[in-house]
Amino acid sequence: TAIKQNRVDNLMQNLRPLLGLFILILILSILNPTFLQPLNILNFLPQLPINPLIPFRITFLILTRPIHLSLPSILPLSSALIPAIILSPVHPILPI
């Protein structure tokens, strides 16, 4: 029974982030009725695939060629700066 209890504890520990996500979605949908509207979800979905792909890209780079160790810190910085540069009044090609 101790092994089963350990497995249940591990499962509950692994499911905590998912439970937190569901609670956050529930709270936001109660506070803002337009949160779960199809237009809002369609606005959100194009932004979703970028973040899960970053670790796969880093892994691919590490496996295929030597890289500098600062790469994982540069990716979030560039992910934040590129939209700011594109939305700025300066032409997007100039900073590059």
Secondary structure as UniProt FT lines:
FT   HELIX           2..31
FT   TURN            33..36
FT   HELIX           38..44
FT   HELIX           45..47
FT   TURN            48..49
FT   HELIX           50..64
FT   TURN            69..70
FT   HELIX           71..87
FT   TURN            92..95
//
